[in-house]
Amino acid sequence: MSKGKVIAGGAGLAAVLALAAPLIQKWEGVKYETYLDPVGIPTVCYGHTGPDVRMGQKYTKAQCDAFLGEDMREANYYVNKCIPGVKPLGAEAALTSAVFNI
């Protein structure tokens, strides 16, 4: 594995999220008003769900970007919990995107 393709630590998380974000944004799309997903869960922005999402609410781009960051960090946490250790940057970003969507 060549130098630069594997990054560990806090700088690595930022790089992983920077790579994963465009993948997630492209496939999720963004909606600034709450909608029901196919199984009836209130959803907003880039697929954000949770107790803070209520039908009838509208969100700003800044709020959606904040939700995306939080949700990607959570997805990355589970990637690293299930697959500990240093991973190639692209692989970790792809896994983070997949977990986000699952």
C-alpha positions as CSV (number, residue, x, y, z in Angstrom):
1,M,0.0,0.0,0.0
2,S,1.5,3.4,-1.0
3,K,2.1,6.2,1.4
4,G,-0.8,8.6,1.6
5,K,-3.5,6.1,0.9
6,V,-3.9,5.2,4.5
7,I,-4.5,7.8,7.2
8,A,-5.1,7.3,10.9
9,G,-6.4,9.6,13.6
10,G,-8.5,12.8,13.6
11,A,-7.1,14.1,10.3
12,G,-8.1,10.7,8.8
13,L,-11.7,11.2,9.9
14,A,-11.9,14.6,8.1
15,A,-10.5,13.1,4.9
16,V,-12.8,10.1,5.1
17,L,-15.9,12.4,5.5
18,A,-14.7,14.7,2.8
19,L,-14.6,11.7,0.4
20,A,-17.9,10.2,1.6
21,A,-20.0,13.4,1.6
22,P,-20.2,13.7,-2.2
23,L,-21.2,10.1,-2.6
24,I,-23.9,10.4,0.0
25,Q,-25.1,13.8,-1.3
26,K,-25.3,12.5,-4.9
27,W,-27.3,9.4,-4.1
28,E,-29.5,10.7,-1.2
29,G,-30.3,14.1,-2.7
30,V,-31.5,16.9,-0.4
31,K,-34.9,17.9,0.7
32,Y,-35.4,20.9,3.0
33,E,-38.9,20.0,4.0
34,T,-39.7,16.9,6.0
35,Y,-41.2,14.0,4.1
36,L,-42.1,10.4,4.8
37,D,-39.7,7.9,3.5
38,P,-41.0,4.7,1.8
39,V,-41.7,3.0,5.1
40,G,-43.3,6.1,6.7
41,I,-40.4,7.5,8.8
42,P,-40.2,11.3,8.9
43,T,-37.0,12.2,7.0
44,V,-35.3,15.5,6.0
45,C,-32.2,16.8,4.3
46,Y,-29.8,14.0,3.1
47,G,-31.9,11.2,4.7
48,H,-31.7,12.4,8.3
49,T,-34.2,10.8,10.7
50,G,-34.7,10.9,14.4
51,P,-36.7,12.5,17.2
52,D,-35.7,16.0,16.1
53,V,-37.4,15.5,12.7
54,R,-41.1,16.4,12.6
55,M,-43.6,16.6,9.7
56,G,-44.2,20.2,8.5
57,Q,-40.8,21.5,9.4
58,K,-38.4,23.2,7.0
59,Y,-34.7,23.2,7.3
60,T,-31.9,25.4,6.0
61,K,-28.8,24.3,4.0
62,A,-26.7,24.9,7.1
63,Q,-29.0,22.7,9.2
64,C,-28.9,19.9,6.6
65,D,-25.1,20.2,6.3
66,A,-24.9,19.9,10.1
67,F,-27.2,16.8,10.1
68,L,-25.1,15.3,7.3
69,G,-21.9,15.8,9.3
70,E,-23.4,14.2,12.5
71,D,-24.9,11.3,10.5
72,M,-21.6,10.6,8.7
73,R,-19.6,10.6,11.9
74,E,-22.1,8.1,13.4
75,A,-21.8,5.9,10.3
76,N,-18.0,6.1,10.5
77,Y,-18.1,5.2,14.1
78,Y,-19.9,1.9,13.3
79,V,-17.5,1.2,10.4
80,N,-14.5,1.5,12.8
81,K,-16.3,-0.5,15.5
82,C,-16.9,-3.4,13.2
83,I,-13.6,-3.1,11.3
84,P,-11.0,-1.8,13.7
85,G,-7.6,-0.7,12.6
86,V,-6.2,1.4,9.8
87,K,-8.0,1.1,6.5
88,P,-7.3,2.5,3.0
89,L,-8.9,6.0,2.9
90,G,-11.1,5.2,-0.1
91,A,-12.3,2.0,1.4
92,E,-13.2,3.6,4.7
93,A,-15.1,6.4,2.9
94,A,-17.0,3.9,0.8
95,L,-17.9,1.8,3.9
96,T,-19.0,5.0,5.7
97,S,-21.2,5.9,2.7
98,A,-22.7,2.4,2.7
99,V,-23.4,2.3,6.4
100,F,-25.0,5.8,6.2
101,N,-27.4,4.4,3.6
102,I,-28.1,1.2,5.4
